[in-house]
Amino acid sequence: MWTYLTAGPFASQAELEVWLRQMTSKPDPQPYAVVDAETGKTHGLICYLRIAPESASIEVGWVTFSPILQQTTLATAAQFLLMRNAFALGYRRYEWKCNALNIPSHRAAERLGFTFEGIFRQATINKGRSRDTTWLSILDKEWVKLEPAYLQWLDASNFDADGRQRVSLSTLTRAALAGRED
């Protein structure tokens, strides 16, 4: 999980807490804990970053979900809530960037309805290694089509008694964006 992030893994909880205090001491990034309402336990972190109100652009990043949270309805709901909030605040561009080698992150973004925009080659150096960065986004005009897809997917009727989805989110997001005018 820490391979593609610029910090971590952390040797101790104290080291993690120092890093979190540093992150929360600035207005950007804005970290949010992902908490399971039923158990009260925190299982992940997700941040707004590269917050640019002047251009109405904001990025989601530092998606750090424990194995308990990964590939769950709660993980998708957390992503949805941040997206919905960003667009409600008037942002017109919601970005997702990841190391070009991080195929699971790229797949997750596309499942969520993000559009691949390209790869910035040798964009940065991370942990002593050159990093190519994959850029993806959702625009406000796409969000109006995607939000109903999320609501349909998150609705309890989309899940059977064992919690299995009846229709996948990727099916719904692809259908929502089919025939869009770019």
LOLO-487781 format. One record per residue (C-alpha): residue in one letter; residue number from 1; x, y negated, z. Coordinates in steps of 0.2 Angstrom, whole numbers, plus 5000, padded with zeros to 4 digits. Example, Ala and Ser with C-alpha at 12.3 -4.5 7.8 and 13.67 -1.06 7.14 Angstrom:
A,1,5062,5022,5039
S,2,5068,5005,5036
***
This chain:
M,1,5000,5000,5000
W,2,5014,4988,5004
T,3,5024,4991,4988
Y,4,5017,4977,4978
L,5,5015,4964,4992
T,6,5027,4951,4996
A,7,5028,4955,5014
G,8,5027,4971,5025
P,9,5026,4985,5029
F,10,5028,4979,5047
A,11,5038,4989,5060
S,12,5026,4985,5074
Q,13,5009,4976,5078
A,14,5019,4962,5085
E,15,5028,4959,5069
L,16,5011,4960,5060
E,17,5004,4947,5072
V,18,5019,4935,5069
W,19,5016,4936,5050
L,20,4997,4933,5052
R,21,5000,4918,5063
Q,22,5011,4911,5050
M,23,4998,4914,5036
T,24,4984,4906,5047
S,25,4994,4891,5051
K,26,4992,4884,5033
P,27,4976,4880,5023
D,28,4982,4891,5009
P,29,4981,4906,5010
Q,30,4965,4909,5019
P,31,4964,4926,5026
Y,32,4949,4936,5031
A,33,4947,4952,5041
V,34,4936,4965,5034
V,35,4927,4972,5049
D,36,4915,4987,5050
A,37,4899,4980,5058
E,38,4894,4997,5065
T,39,4911,5000,5074
G,40,4918,4983,5076
K,41,4934,4989,5069
T,42,4945,4979,5057
H,43,4950,4989,5042
G,44,4957,4977,5030
L,45,4963,4959,5025
I,46,4958,4949,5010
C,47,4963,4931,5006
Y,48,4958,4916,4996
L,49,4974,4909,4989
R,50,4980,4897,4976
I,51,4965,4886,4981
A,52,4964,4872,4968
P,53,4948,4862,4971
E,54,4954,4849,4958
S,55,4952,4862,4944
A,56,4939,4872,4953
S,57,4950,4888,4953
I,58,4953,4900,4967
E,59,4962,4917,4968
V,60,4958,4932,4978
G,61,4973,4942,4984
W,62,4982,4950,4998
V,63,4969,4964,4997
T,64,4976,4975,5010
F,65,4963,4989,5014
S,66,4967,5004,5026
P,67,4963,5021,5019
I,68,4947,5021,5029
L,69,4941,5006,5019
Q,70,4948,5010,5002
Q,71,4935,5015,4989
T,72,4920,5012,5001
T,73,4904,5002,4999
L,74,4911,4990,5013
A,75,4926,4986,5002
T,76,4915,4982,4988
A,77,4904,4972,4999
A,78,4919,4962,5006
Q,79,4924,4958,4988
F,80,4906,4953,4983
L,81,4905,4941,4998
L,82,4921,4932,4994
M,83,4916,4930,4976
R,84,4898,4924,4980
N,85,4905,4911,4992
A,86,4918,4905,4980
F,87,4905,4902,4966
A,88,4893,4894,4979
L,89,4907,4882,4984
G,90,4908,4876,4966
Y,91,4923,4886,4960
R,92,4922,4890,4941
R,93,4936,4902,4940
Y,94,4940,4916,4952
E,95,4957,4924,4949
W,96,4965,4941,4953
K,97,4983,4944,4950
C,98,4993,4959,4953
N,99,5010,4967,4949
A,100,5009,4974,4932
L,101,5015,4991,4939
N,102,5000,4991,4951
I,103,4988,5001,4940
P,104,4975,5005,4955
S,105,4974,4986,4958
H,106,4971,4982,4940
R,107,4958,4996,4939
A,108,4949,4989,4954
A,109,4948,4972,4947
E,110,4941,4979,4931
R,111,4928,4989,4940
L,112,4923,4973,4949
G,113,4920,4964,4933
F,114,4936,4954,4931
T,115,4942,4951,4913
F,116,4960,4955,4909
E,117,4969,4939,4902
G,118,4987,4945,4900
I,119,5003,4948,4908
F,120,5016,4935,4913
R,121,5032,4943,4910
Q,122,5046,4941,4924
A,123,5034,4929,4933
T,124,5043,4931,4950
I,125,5055,4941,4960
N,126,5047,4951,4974
K,127,5057,4961,4987
G,128,5072,4959,4976
R,129,5064,4966,4960
S,130,5058,4957,4945
R,131,5039,4956,4944
D,132,5028,4955,4929
T,133,5011,4949,4934
T,134,4994,4954,4927
W,135,4981,4941,4927
L,136,4962,4944,4927
S,137,4947,4932,4931
I,138,4929,4930,4932
L,139,4921,4913,4926
D,140,4906,4905,4933
K,141,4896,4909,4918
E,142,4900,4927,4920
W,143,4896,4927,4938
V,144,4878,4923,4935
K,145,4877,4939,4925
L,146,4888,4949,4938
E,147,4879,4944,4954
P,148,4863,4954,4950
A,149,4874,4969,4945
Y,150,4882,4968,4962
L,151,4866,4967,4971
Q,152,4859,4981,4962
W,153,4874,4992,4966
L,154,4874,4987,4984
D,155,4855,4990,4986
A,156,4852,5006,4997
S,157,4841,5013,4984
N,158,4857,5015,4973
F,159,4864,5028,4985
D,160,4857,5046,4989
A,161,4855,5053,5006
D,162,4873,5058,5006
G,163,4879,5041,5002
R,164,4883,5045,4984
Q,165,4880,5031,4971
R,166,4867,5034,4958
V,167,4874,5021,4946
S,168,4892,5016,4947
L,169,4897,4997,4949
S,170,4908,4998,4933
T,171,4893,5004,4923
L,172,4883,4989,4930
T,173,4897,4976,4927
R,174,4901,4982,4910
A,175,4882,4981,4905
A,176,4881,4964,4913
L,177,4896,4957,4903
A,178,4891,4966,4886
G,179,4889,4954,4872
R,180,4895,4939,4882
E,181,4900,4924,4873
D,182,4918,4920,4877
***
